[in-house]
Structures are given as structure tokens and as C-alpha cells.
Amino acid sequence: MTENVITTGDGRAPGAAVGPTRTLLTCGIVAGPLYIVVVVLQMLTRDGYDISRHPASMLSNGDQGWIQIANFAVSGLLFVACAIGLHRVLGPAAGRGGIWGPRLIGVFGAGMVAAAVFSADPSDGFPPGTPTGPPTSISWHGAVHFLVAGIAFLALIAACFVFARRFAAAGRRGWAAFSRVSGGLFLATWISIFALQGARVANVAFAVAIALVLAWTSLLAAHRLTRPGEE
């Protein structure tokens, strides 16, 4: 469904992605795949790491922890840039979705940066030398990490449903369904971690859901970059 928009003298829609805005949206396209690839490479190379037992945030520990810290920081800044780009191509004229959707993605990006600053605690045998099982106590930076991660997760889940509503109103059923499924699976698997007390299958499902929702965010940026005049 194409919006009826006023164009400039050169036929470009006022909200079209040009110049710096294209760069900002491109940052969003890169952010999701970058984060996923860096985590997968660490999964395959870090001694003692097991995705069914350890969340990706645990990779911030150990001699090579700087890799995941940098991954959080760089990916988070790219998502913040994406949020600015989405705001530029959508803007207040696009209604609530145009305002709150980008803001929520921006909160998620800021949360990733905060997760780089406040690292999670070592746990359950990782990095090597750490006692098995959950930690007996949580450090202040570990507690802050869980807090900012929770805020970031909630923001991204909300962004999925905000954009789902916007796409549904515009008749974009495929994008509406993709947005709902991404947000719904992320929420469901996040809850399952607590309900199943960290069962291995729940941990793996949560990791897959994170990859899906990050892919959704990057594909959303690509959609707005290539089709700025459409929903």
C-alpha cells in the first residue's frame, strides 16, 4: 500500500531516505547481522562456552571478553543510529508508530551499550575456572546488567507490536505478521527461561528468538531504506 505523500520539486517524498538518513538506516541493516555473527563465532571458538547453558552476555567475561563488550557497544550504537534514521523517514506525521516505534528501538540500542558498560557475572563454569551452577552472589554491575537488559528487551518487544499495528493498519499483512511473531516469540521464550528455571531447551530457544528479533529490526531498516514512501 503506497501512501499519498507530498513530493518535493525533484519528485522525492519529504521523508525519503537520502544522504545522512540513508547512512543511519544502513547502520540498522548492519547491526543485527553483525551482532549475530560475532556471537556465533565466539560460540564456536570460546573454550567452555555452551549456548544451552550460558547467555551471550556471559561472553563479556574472560581474557577475550572485550570482543563481546565491543559487540554490545558497536551493535547498540548502530541500533541507536537506526532509530534516528527511522524517525527521520517516519516522523510525527506517521502517527504513533512513527514516534514510538523508533524511540523504542533507540531504547533497545542504548540498553545494548549499557550492557557493554555493566558486564554480567561469570557463572556455571564459564569462563573456565568458574564454579558450576549459578553464582552465590550477584555483583552490582551484574545486577545493573540484568536491569538494563530487561528494559532493552521490553522496549524491543514493544517496538515489534507498535510496528505490527502500523503495518496492519496499512494493509501490510506480511509485515504485520512478521512483527507480531518476532515480538511474541521473543516474549514467550524470555518468560520460559524463568518458568523452566533455565532449562537448556529454553536457553537455546531464547537465543534463536533474539536472533529472529534482531533480524526483524535490520530488515525493517532495509524496508524503510528501499521503500521510504510505503508502510
Backbone torsions as a table, in degrees:
resi	resn	phi	psi	omega
1	MET	NA	124.5	-177.9
2	THR	-99.0	134.3	179.9
3	GLU	-76.1	151.2	170.6
4	ASN	-86.9	105.3	-175.1
5	VAL	-121.4	152.9	174.3
6	ILE	-79.3	136.7	-179.4
7	THR	-109.2	160.9	176.0
8	THR	-82.7	-179.0	-177.3
9	GLY	-60.7	-28.0	-179.9
10	ASP	-92.5	11.6	176.7
11	GLY	84.2	5.9	-178.0
12	ARG	-91.0	137.8	175.6
13	ALA	-67.7	144.6	-179.8
14	PRO	-55.5	-32.2	-178.4
15	GLY	-94.1	11.7	-178.0
16	ALA	-64.5	149.3	-177.7
17	ALA	-84.6	105.9	178.0
18	VAL	-134.0	159.2	173.7
19	GLY	52.5	-127.1	-177.7
20	PRO	-58.6	-33.0	-179.2
21	THR	-65.3	-38.7	176.3
22	ARG	-61.8	-40.3	179.0
23	THR	-63.5	-42.2	-179.8
24	LEU	-63.6	-42.8	178.9
25	LEU	-68.7	-35.2	176.5
26	THR	-62.5	-35.0	175.2
27	CYS	-58.1	-40.8	178.7
28	GLY	-66.7	-36.3	178.4
29	ILE	-63.5	-38.7	-177.1
30	VAL	-76.0	-34.2	-169.0
31	ALA	-55.2	-53.4	-176.6
32	GLY	-61.1	-55.1	179.2
33	PRO	-59.3	-37.7	179.3
34	LEU	-59.7	-49.9	-178.8
35	TYR	-60.3	-46.9	-176.9
36	ILE	-62.7	-46.3	-177.6
37	VAL	-63.3	-44.0	-179.1
38	VAL	-63.6	-40.6	178.2
39	VAL	-65.5	-44.6	-179.5
40	VAL	-61.6	-42.1	178.4
41	LEU	-61.5	-38.8	177.8
42	GLN	-69.7	-37.7	176.8
43	MET	-55.8	-37.7	-175.3
44	LEU	-83.2	-16.6	-172.6
45	THR	-120.8	-19.9	-177.4
46	ARG	-81.2	123.9	-178.3
47	ASP	-64.9	128.0	175.7
48	GLY	87.3	-4.4	-178.4
49	TYR	-84.6	134.2	-179.4
50	ASP	-136.3	113.5	-175.8
51	ILE	-61.1	-24.2	179.5
52	SER	-78.7	-10.3	-179.9
53	ARG	-120.2	-28.4	-172.8
54	HIS	-121.6	126.0	173.7
55	PRO	-67.3	160.3	-177.1
56	ALA	-60.4	-29.3	-179.0
57	SER	-62.3	-23.5	178.3
58	MET	-66.0	-20.7	179.9
59	LEU	-66.2	-12.0	178.5
60	SER	-72.3	-7.8	-178.7
61	ASN	-97.0	161.3	177.0
62	GLY	89.9	178.9	-177.2
63	ASP	-61.5	-30.2	-179.4
64	GLN	-101.8	15.0	-178.9
65	GLY	-61.7	-24.0	-179.7
66	TRP	-60.5	-25.7	-179.4
67	ILE	-64.7	-48.2	-179.8
68	GLN	-71.2	-34.4	176.3
69	ILE	-60.4	-45.8	177.2
70	ALA	-64.6	-37.3	178.9
71	ASN	-61.8	-44.8	176.2
72	PHE	-59.8	-48.5	-174.6
73	ALA	-65.3	-49.4	-177.0
74	VAL	-67.0	-47.3	179.9
75	SER	-62.4	-40.0	179.0
76	GLY	-62.6	-44.1	178.9
77	LEU	-64.9	-36.4	177.3
78	LEU	-64.9	-38.0	177.6
79	PHE	-69.8	-34.7	175.2
80	VAL	-63.1	-43.7	176.9
81	ALA	-61.1	-40.9	176.9
82	CYS	-58.8	-43.1	-179.8
83	ALA	-61.3	-40.3	177.7
84	ILE	-64.6	-42.1	178.0
85	GLY	-63.2	-42.3	177.7
86	LEU	-63.2	-40.1	177.8
87	HIS	-61.8	-38.1	-178.9
88	ARG	-67.4	-40.8	-177.4
89	VAL	-83.5	-18.6	178.2
90	LEU	-99.7	-70.7	176.0
91	GLY	74.9	175.0	-177.6
92	PRO	-58.0	-30.3	-178.2
93	ALA	-64.7	-18.2	-178.5
94	ALA	-84.7	2.5	178.9
95	GLY	84.2	-165.1	-175.9
96	ARG	-59.9	-37.8	179.4
97	GLY	-61.3	-36.5	179.9
98	GLY	-72.3	-22.2	179.6
99	ILE	-93.6	-56.0	-172.9
100	TRP	-80.2	-29.8	177.7
101	GLY	-57.4	-56.9	177.8
102	PRO	-61.0	-38.3	180.0
103	ARG	-60.7	-43.2	-178.5
104	LEU	-66.6	-38.1	175.7
105	ILE	-66.2	-36.0	175.9
106	GLY	-63.5	-39.9	177.1
107	VAL	-63.2	-40.9	177.7
108	PHE	-60.5	-46.8	178.9
109	GLY	-60.2	-42.6	178.2
110	ALA	-63.6	-35.7	177.7
111	GLY	-64.0	-37.0	177.5
112	MET	-65.2	-40.5	177.8
113	VAL	-63.0	-42.8	178.4
114	ALA	-63.2	-35.1	178.5
115	ALA	-65.6	-26.3	175.9
116	ALA	-72.6	-34.4	-178.3
117	VAL	-76.3	-41.3	-177.3
118	PHE	-110.3	98.5	-173.6
119	SER	-78.6	150.8	173.9
120	ALA	-71.9	157.1	-179.6
121	ASP	-79.1	150.9	171.4
122	PRO	-60.0	150.3	-177.9
123	SER	-164.1	153.4	170.2
124	ASP	48.3	49.7	174.1
125	GLY	83.6	3.7	177.8
126	PHE	-130.2	133.1	-2.9
127	PRO	-68.9	167.4	-178.3
128	PRO	-49.8	135.0	-176.4
129	GLY	104.6	-15.9	176.9
130	THR	-78.6	136.1	178.4
131	PRO	-57.7	147.9	176.8
132	THR	-71.6	158.8	-178.8
133	GLY	88.4	172.6	-179.5
134	PRO	-67.2	155.8	179.1
135	PRO	-65.8	148.6	179.6
136	THR	-74.8	-21.0	177.3
137	SER	-147.8	159.9	-179.5
138	ILE	-115.5	129.0	178.8
139	SER	-71.7	166.0	-179.8
140	TRP	-64.4	-38.4	-179.9
141	HIS	-72.7	-29.7	174.7
142	GLY	-66.8	-39.9	178.0
143	ALA	-65.0	-42.3	178.7
144	VAL	-64.9	-37.8	178.2
145	HIS	-58.4	-47.8	179.8
146	PHE	-63.5	-36.0	179.4
147	LEU	-65.4	-51.0	-177.4
148	VAL	-68.4	-32.4	177.4
149	ALA	-65.3	-42.1	178.7
150	GLY	-61.9	-43.1	178.8
151	ILE	-63.6	-43.8	-179.5
152	ALA	-63.2	-43.5	179.6
153	PHE	-62.0	-45.9	-180.0
154	LEU	-61.9	-39.3	179.9
155	ALA	-63.5	-43.0	-178.5
156	LEU	-70.3	-37.5	175.7
157	ILE	-61.3	-45.4	179.0
158	ALA	-62.6	-38.7	179.1
159	ALA	-61.1	-40.0	178.2
160	CYS	-58.0	-44.8	-177.2
161	PHE	-76.5	-31.2	175.1
162	VAL	-63.4	-46.6	179.6
163	PHE	-71.1	-31.8	176.5
164	ALA	-60.4	-43.4	178.9
165	ARG	-64.2	-40.0	179.3
166	ARG	-65.4	-44.7	179.0
167	PHE	-65.3	-39.4	179.7
168	ALA	-62.9	-41.5	179.9
169	ALA	-64.4	-28.5	-179.6
170	ALA	-89.9	0.2	179.6
171	GLY	80.8	13.9	179.0
172	ARG	-91.3	78.7	-172.1
173	ARG	-64.5	-38.7	-179.8
174	GLY	-62.1	-48.5	179.1
175	TRP	-66.9	-36.1	178.2
176	ALA	-62.9	-44.5	-179.9
177	ALA	-66.7	-42.7	178.8
178	PHE	-59.2	-42.0	-179.5
179	SER	-67.0	-44.5	-180.0
180	ARG	-63.8	-45.6	-178.1
181	VAL	-62.9	-43.4	-179.4
182	SER	-61.6	-49.2	179.5
183	GLY	-67.3	-39.8	-178.7
184	GLY	-66.9	-43.7	178.9
185	LEU	-66.4	-39.1	178.2
186	PHE	-61.2	-46.6	179.3
187	LEU	-63.8	-46.2	-177.1
188	ALA	-62.9	-43.6	-178.9
189	THR	-71.5	-31.7	176.7
190	TRP	-63.9	-45.0	177.9
191	ILE	-63.7	-37.9	-176.9
192	SER	-63.5	-29.2	178.5
193	ILE	-60.2	-40.9	179.7
194	PHE	-79.3	-39.9	-178.3
195	ALA	-66.1	-36.5	-178.1
196	LEU	-98.9	9.3	177.0
197	GLN	53.6	48.7	174.6
198	GLY	71.3	27.1	177.3
199	ALA	-56.2	146.9	-174.8
200	ARG	-59.0	-41.2	-179.4
201	VAL	-64.1	-35.5	178.6
202	ALA	-67.9	-39.2	179.0
203	ASN	-63.8	-43.1	179.4
204	VAL	-66.5	-43.1	179.4
205	ALA	-60.9	-39.0	179.4
206	PHE	-65.7	-40.7	178.3
207	ALA	-62.6	-40.7	177.9
208	VAL	-65.6	-40.8	179.4
209	ALA	-64.1	-38.3	176.5
210	ILE	-62.1	-44.7	178.7
211	ALA	-59.9	-40.6	-179.6
212	LEU	-64.4	-45.5	-176.0
213	VAL	-72.2	-30.6	174.4
214	LEU	-68.8	-38.7	176.0
215	ALA	-63.3	-40.1	177.9
216	TRP	-59.1	-44.7	-178.1
217	THR	-63.3	-43.7	179.8
218	SER	-68.3	-37.3	177.2
219	LEU	-68.6	-33.3	175.4
220	LEU	-62.3	-43.8	178.0
221	ALA	-61.8	-41.4	179.4
222	ALA	-64.4	-39.6	178.8
223	HIS	-61.8	-45.8	-179.1
224	ARG	-70.7	-27.1	179.0
225	LEU	-72.9	-43.3	-175.0
226	THR	-87.1	-24.1	-178.8
227	ARG	-134.8	65.8	-174.9
228	PRO	-66.0	-21.5	-178.8
229	GLY	-91.0	2.2	-179.5
230	GLU	-113.1	162.5	173.7
231	GLU	-78.2	NA	NA
